[in-house]
Amino acid sequence: MTKPSLPELLHAAVTAVGGTERPGQVTMAEAVAEAIDDSAHLLVQAGTGTGKSLGYLVPALAQGERVVVATATLALQRQLVERDLPRTVDALHPLLRRRPEFAMLKGRSNYLCLHRLHEGVPQDEEEGLFDQFEAAAPTSKLGQDLLRLRDWSDETETGDRDDLTPGVSDRAWSQVSVSSRECLGATKCAYGAECFAEAARERAKLAEVIVTNHALLAIDAIEGAPVLPQHEVLIVDEAHELVSRVTGVATGELTPGQVNRAVRRAAKLVNEKAADQLQTAAEGFERLMELALPGRLEEIPEDLGYALMALRDACRTVISAIGSTRDKSVQDEDAVRKQALASVESVHDVAERITHGSEWDVVWYERHDRFGASLRVAPMSVSGLLREKLFTDRSVVLTSATLKLGGDFNGVGASLGLGPEGTEGDDLPQWKGVDVGSPFDYPRQGILYVAKHLARPARDGDRGDMLDELTELIQAAGGRTLGLFSSMRAAQLAAEELRSRIPEFPILLQGEETLGELIKNFAADPKTCLFGTLSLWQGVDVPGPSCQLVVMDKIPFPRPDDPLMSARQKAVEEAGGNGFMAVAATHAALLMAQGAGRLVRASGDRGVVAVLDQRLATARYGSYLKASLPDFWYTTDRNQVRKSLTAIDAAAKAQQPVE
């Protein structure tokens, strides 16, 4: 039997999922197949509606090599495992004469721990464990969540938190889950043979396609001990998120609450001298954290340095003591000891990292009204880590609707540790960038409007003219507005003001309900508007008449006092580069591209992306930002935009197309 061609396979898969074959999808599939064949690296920009999941799944399955697919969002993971992969495997089976297995794999804390569930949770104040089901009032939200979890444990086959519907609070889940550091290990745990996390790992070892998340991919790269099975192909979807997710995993945090928790957990498992040493060090650290420190700590203040060294040394003493003392009076001593060790090791590692003072780390102090004070340490850049760990011994395909910023892939490539496209060099992985376009006709479907007449926005300044403009735009659009704001404060102020100005248009505000409920209510009523910040720039998919105006209050540059971004910008400048363009403008371009992508989600969508920041039209970097957005028809004519919005609103009400 002749080997089926890639177009045949793609046609079968697209038909099976009830989709429509797109030219960009075919181009993408061919590029992915070529990259896998050549063991090469590929960046693919595939616009909304391309069908990029099948664009990489079909060639990956056809090659017959083990593939890891890493995504940023739970929604896409579920779509792959519950919809795309089952249908694609079924469709390709008659042609490939084999049925590839696939599996989902996440970090250990995402799975129910049977030991925690049945034996109880180690407590901080006293020895032994406590029964969380008895401790929580059955009528409380926590008690109800825990009872649901106990019932669910008898029904679930996966133990995966995301399979529990509706979900439970983080507090409830923490009572029945463990981190990898807290886990006893399958061989030492009485429930090891039934462990959900171990079962997921076993399924992944046997699967040809493993679906995971960016965080687990980062852990696999950073921690040295592999958590993903050996594989020949890595596909990173939603790749525009990868650098921030890896940075998040590589960021350490130290808080007084975290340190005091470690003290309590270790206190009765070690000798009095070791316990007192840790208690004293914790008190010294807490006193210093109450003082007002600056944001970024380019040099660690001397007194804080001494406190951190004392904390590090005390943790080291406790870690040794925990291993050398036993107390059979402690209920389930191994579990209590493991949790205490995990807490103390976590404090030790961050204190050691900060006192070590690597030039490649950024350290800063934060204080939140709700969460208190914290010290944080993050890598200046993860590009070197990604270059070394990601692009070695496998073919890597990275794809997203927004990888091409300012007209090329080099900005995103640099953040991933790649040289400019086509660069030759032994230490630089070779790669190619492909933009397969979008099935949407952006110049006919959308308008990019820049409110050039508005005053230049000042940081935290009064923007009455912007609110006037926003009011008029919403009225012209008949509601139907997604408001993307550069800060939560700006979103709250706008919502409060416009609720009084135009009460006929309901304004939903991020934080007042769950994100899922907000998006559901926004989609249900075309007159409704939804205002919010970061997660809305990337997380809203509302095709149809409910979202016909996307407004950005201003260009979303990082805050000037953002310690990590400002440190990265300064490092680029010291190396002779343009720090503003490499860091701030790239950050803004990526967010704006994602935000503008909220407008056109289907072939029948029409609307306006309105940027209420004159700098997009007047500043030198404006052309770079505009080149990162979909190719909408561009204007600064406010009257024309109002007429267009009024026509779009009228057509939506009449349910007829706009010419």
DOVEX-584885 format. One record per residue (C-alpha): x, y, z. Coordinates in steps of 0.02 Angstrom, whole numbers, plus 50000, padded with zeros to 5 digits. Example, Ala and Ser with C-alpha at 12.3 -4.5 7.8 and 13.67 -1.06 7.14 Angstrom:
BEGIN
506154977550390 506844994750357 
This chain:
BEGIN
500005000050000 500715017149953 501045029450093 499635042350105 500115060150058 500045074350182 498595082950088 497595066650099 497915065250285 497505083550318 495895082350217 495345067050317 495715075650483 494865092050439 493325082750379 493275072650541 493235088150651 491945096650541 493125110450488 493575118850325 495265116650244 496225133150236 497705137150121 498685143250273 498365126850362 499055116950214 500595128250207 500855126050393 500675107050387 501965106050246 503185117250342 502985106950501 503245090550406 504815097550326 505505103450494 505215086350574 506005077450424 507535088650434 507635088850626 507525107750609 506725121850708 505225131750647 504245147150702 502505147950625 501345162850637 499595156350602 498195169150614 496545166050702 495455153950604 496915144950519 496605128850612 498385127650676 498055112950793 497775101350645 499145110650552 500405103050672 499515087350735 499295079250564 501115080350507 501715075550682 500615059950687 501105055450508 502965055250551 502725041950685 503945049950808 503585053750990 502895071451006 502655083051155 501375097051129 501505110951259 500135124151273 499865139251386 498005137651423 496915124251496 495605127551361 496785122451221 497425107251317 495655101151337 495235104751156 496725094451099 496415079551213 494515079151209 494145084751031 495575086650907 496655071550948 495265058350965 494455063650801 496105065450710 496745048550767 495115040350713 495165049150544 496975044750509 496875026650568 496285019250402 497625028850308 499095026450429 498605008550476 499005012550658 498145021450801 499355033050894 499065034051082 498985051051166 499005056751347 498935072451455 500335075851579 500395089751710 501355094051868 501055082952020 500045096052116 498695095151980 498235077452035 497285071652188 498445063752318 497645048252394 498845048552541 498295066252586 496485061752559 496485046252670 497845049752799 497585068352828 498595084152806 500185088152903 499795102953016 500935117253059 500655120153245 500695102453314 501415085553278 500585072953166 499175075053044 497405081253058 495845075352971 495385089752857 493625083052836 493295083953024 494205100553044 493165109752914 491365113752960 490255103552842 489175118852811 490655129952763 491225132252583 492855123352625 491935108852708 490755106852560 492215107152438 493145093852537 491625082452545 491415084352357 493245079752333 493065064252441 491545058452340 492425062752177 493945052452225 492875036652213 492265041052038 493735049151948 494885039151836 496185052951818 496215062451983 496555077851875 495895093751956 495315100351789 494145085451769 493175090751924 491655100951873 491245112951949 492945116352024 493455119352205 494435133152289 496335133152292 496245131252481 495205115452469 496295108052333 497875111152435 497165099552569 497145084752448 498665087852338 500555088252357 502005096352266 503385085452193 504465090052344 503135084552468 502755068052381 503335052552475 503715043452314 502755028752241 503855015552324 503685023052500 501855028052492 500495015852545 499455022252398 500865022052270 500075008252167 498465018452147 499295035652129 498465046651997 500045056551960 501065040651936 499715033351824 499755049051716 501645047251699 501475029051650 500185033451517 501345046951451 502795034651437 501725023651322 500975037751219 501565044151051 500845061551084 500985069551257 500005085451288 500705096251429 500855114351481 502205127551469 502535126651656 502965108051653 504025110951499 504965124451596 505205113051747 505865099551630 507135111951561 507635120351725 507735106551855 508895094651767 507915078951815 506785075551664 504915075151699 504405072751517 504715056351424 506085056251293 505405063351129 505985068150955 504795082550919 504235097051030 502785107950974 502475123851076 500755131251043 500295148551108 502185151151097 502045169951127 501745165251311 503245153851331 504545166351391 503415173451527 502905155951585 504715150151594 505185166151686 503775162851810 504405145251847 506185151751866 505645165451989 505935162752175 504975171252316 505305173352501 503995179952623 503905180752813 502355169552809 503265156452706 504765156852824 503695155652980 502755140952905 504425132052878 504885135653061 503255128253126 503375112753017 505165108953066 505095113853250 504635096953326 505605086453203 507335093153248 508355096253405 508035111853507 509645120553453 509245118953267 507445124353294 507985139753394 509265144553262 507935144353126 506675153653236 507945167453273 508415169053089 506575169953040 506235183753167 507715193853102 507125192052922 505345196952967 505925212853058 506885218652905 505445214852787 504345226852887 505495241152837 505195251252679 506445245052551 506615251252371 505925241152225 507415233452137 508905229052247 510415230952132 511465228752288 510785218952435 510775230352590 512045224352717 510805220652856 509655211152738 511145201552671 511615196052848 509815191052884 509725180652725 511385172052762 510785168052938 509175161052865 510115150752736 511315143552865 509915139652988 508945130652851 510485120452808 510655115252991 508815110453000 508905100452837 510345090152911 509445088153078 507805082552998 508745068352915 509575062453075 508155062653203 506635051453213 505095052453324 503905037653317 502605047353417 502255058053263 500785051153164 501325046552986 503045053553020 503685051552842 502335062852771 502555076052907 504445075552885 504325076752695 503205092052702 504335100552830 505865096752726 505035103752569 504615120152660 506355122352732 507235117752569 506175130452475 506685144352596 508505138752590 508575138452401 507885156152378 508955163452519 510495154952445 510085161452271 509885179452330 511445179452439 512445171252299 512075186952198 512185181252018 512375195351892 511065186151788 509725187851923 508605202551968 508095204552151 506705215952210 505595219752360 503695220752345 502325225252466 500505221252434 499055226952542 498325209452538 499855198052531 501125208152630 502975209852594 504015198352486 505755196852411 505795190352233 507195184552121 507025181251935 508225178151791 508725193651692 508375183351537 507855165551499 508505166051320 510135157051361 509205143651459 507975140951317 509355140451185 510305127351285 508865116751348 507465118651221 508335117551052 509425102351085 509195084351024 507455087150953 506515096650820 505565111550893 504045119750814 503375135650896 501715142750838 500515156750884 499435169950802 500705182950861 502545178750834 502965191450699 503245208250783 503685223850685 503655213750524 504855199450567 505155185050688 506825191250756 506145199750912 505265184050973 506725173550912 507945183551019 506865181051174 506955162251142 508855162451128 508895161950938 509985172950828 509255182750682 508425171550553 509735163950437 511175167150558 512585154450548 513505149450706 513965133950804 513105139850964 511555146850878 510175134650828 509645136050646 507825140650621 506565146850495 505055158050514 503445155650413 501915166950415 500465157050343 499265171750354 497455171250405 495855165950316 495085182650366 495055197950253 495685210250383 495635226150277 493785223050238 493285215950408 494125228150526 494665246150553 496155251550657 495735268650727 496995279350822 496265294050918 497645305950865 496735321350933 496815315551115 498115322551234 499655311751259 499265300351408 500225304151567 500565290851695 499085289751815 498495306751753 496695312251728 496085306951555 494415315351541 494615317251352 494915298451336 493325294651435 492345306751324 492995297651169 492625280551243 490845285851285 490515291751107 491255275951031 490195264551139 488635274351097 489025273150910 489345254450925 487745251351025 488765243451165 489675227951097 491335234151171 492825225051245 493845237951342 495675233051364 496525243851494 498355245551540 497995244351727 496605238051840 496435255551913 496115262851741 494805249451704 493915252751870 493895271551846 493215269851669 491875257451723 491325268551867 491245284151757 490365276251608 489075267251715 488445284251767 488615292151594 487805278651487 486765267451604 485845260151454 487435250251413 487875237951553 489735238351598 490475222151662 492125223751757 493475210751779 493565204851959 491725207351997 491335189651936 492365174851876 493145177451706 492095163451631 490475171351693 490985188551631 491375182251455 489755172051451 488715187151501 489655198551380 489315186651235 487475184551281 486955202951268 487595213951125 487245229951223 488455224451359 490265230451375 491685221351464 493135230951541 494715223451613 496585221251604 497895208151562 496915191851550 495625200151436 496965205651313 497285187251276 495855176851344 494245182251257 493505172851109 491805180451068 491395179350882 489845187850817 488935204150854 489315205251041 491105211051011 491225223850872 492285236950958 493935233151045 494645248251138 496415249951207 496555264551327 498415266651292 499935257551226 500285244051356 502115247651393 502785239751554 502695251151704 504315261251722 504505254351899 504325236151845 505955229251919 506195214851798 505745224251638 506795239451684 508275228251727 508135219351560 508015235951469 509555242651558 510535226751518 510155228551332 510715246751336 512335242451426 512685229751290 512495243351159 510725239351103 509085248851105 508335243651271 506685252351243 506355243751076 507025226851131 506025225951292 504655239051313 504105240551131 504185221651104 503125218851260 501845231751201 501815225051022 501445207451082 500025212951195 499285224451063 499345210550933 498455198951053 497195212351100 496805216950920 496565198450886 495015198650996 494025207950860 493915196250710 493585178450768 492515172450621 492305176250436 490725186350465 491435197550602 491585216350572 492185230050687 493435242750749 495015241850854 495155259150934 496805264351015 496515279651124 498345284351126 499005296951000 500775289751012 500305275450896 500105288650759 501415301250812 502895292350894 504345284850796 504005267650868 502185268550811 502585260650642 503395245650730 501855243150837 500645245150690 501655232350589 501345219750729 499445221250714 498255213050589 498175222350423 496595232150464 496085247550365 496915262050458 496205279150500 496315293550624 494655301050566 493485300450716 491935305050616 492235291150490 492435278550631 490815283850715 489885281950550 490655264750524 490205259050699 488425265350679 488265255850514 488985239850590 487795241350738 486295243950623 486785229050515 487005218050669 485285222950731 484565219250559 485605203350549 486205207350375 487975209350307 488835226150291 489455231250119 
